[in-house]
Amino acid sequence: MKLRNLLITLPVIIVVVALALANRRPVVLSFDPFNTATAGNGVEVPLFIALFGALIIGILIGGTVAWGAGLKRRRVLKRRVKIVERDLATAQKTAPAEAAPAPGTAITVHGGAGLATAPAAAPLPATQVPATLP
């Protein structure tokens, strides 16, 4: 598991570092889309910071949209869980109590040598014996 994560993460880190090193020149991020001649309301940052910032903002917006899309489904599933839990509680109250084994009765455990066991099951009739492969 750790090796797989390393094999995925290491190339991604190498690509990110290479991208950052190749795009170190400063660019002006302008917050005024109508005034392109002067960058009065802008900030000068390296290009890789602008790219990574846009990537992070995109991830946050995408995650928020995905979370909102699943909101209705989660509500429906929570409602179904409550109904099933209520039905289970009702069934447990109305079901007859199972008889507990008598004191001193041995319980068969797989591989339990020397313990009392239930009688062996009868062999299957010939019509129900699984066919063997040729």
N, C-alpha and C positions, 0 to 999 in steps of 0.2 A: 504494500500500500504506500509506504513512504517513498519507495523507489519510483513508483508510477507518478506520484506527486512531483518528485524532483525532475523526472523526465519531461513533465509538462511545464513546470514552473521555470526551470532553467532557460529554455529557449525563449520564453516570453520575456524574462528579465533581460536577456541579451538583446532582443529586438528593441525593447523599451530604452535601454541604455544607448544603443546605436542611434535610435531616433532622436534622443535628447542631445547626443553629441553632434549629430548632423544638422540640427536646427537650433543653434545657439544664438543666431542673429536676432537682434531686437525687432519687434514689430509694434505698431501702435494699434491698440484696441480702442476704437472710438465708440462712445456711447451716444453719439448724435448721428443718426443715419442720414439726416438731411444736409449736413455740412461736411462734405467730403474733402473740400479744399484745405481746411485747417483742422488740426486735431486738438481743438481747445478743450474738449471734454473727453480726453483719451488718456490712456495709460500705456507706457512703453514697457513691454515685457518680452522675454525671450519666446520664440515661437513654440518651443516644446511645452512651456508652461501654459500657453494659450490652448494648445492641442489637448494636453492632459486635463486642463480645466473643463474644456468642452466635453471630453469623454466622461468625466466624473458627473457633470451636470446631466448628461444624457442617461447615465446609469441610474441616477436618482429619480429622474422623471419617469423612465421606463419602469423602475421598480414600483413607484407610486401608482402608475397606471395599472400595472399587473395586480397589485394589491387591491386596488379599487374594483377591478373586474372580478376578482374572486370573492368579494365581500358578500354578494347575494348567495353564492354557492355555500360559503361557510355558514351563513345564517340558516339555510335550509338544512344542512347537515347537522347543525347543533340542535335544531328542532326535532329532527329524526332521532338523534341520540336520546333526547329527553323522552320521546314516545317509547322507544325500545326499552329504556331503563324502567319506565313506569310499568310497561307490560311485563317485564321480567319480575319486578317486585310483586305485582299482582299474581303472577303465576307461582311464585315461590310461596306466597301466603295461602293460596288455594290448593297447592299440590300436597298430597299426603306425605308425611314424613317417612323417609326411607328407614327401614329397620337396620339398626347397627348390628355388626357381627357380635355373636355371643362371646362373653369373656372366655379366653383360653383358646379361641378358634385361631388356627394358623392361617396366615395370609400368604398366598403364593407370590414369590418374587422371582423375577427372571434370574436364573442361575442360583436359586436358593436350594442348595443341597440339604436333604434331611428334613425339609419342611413338609407338612401335610399338604397335599394338592387335591384339586378337584378331579373327579374321574376323567379318564381320557375320552376325547370325543370319538364317536363312532366313525369308522372309515367311510369315505364317500362311496356311493353306489357307482358301478362301472360306467353309467351314463354321464356322471358328473366329473369323472377323473379327467384332468386336463390332458389333451393330446400332446405327445412329444413331437418335436421337430425331427424330420428325417435326417 
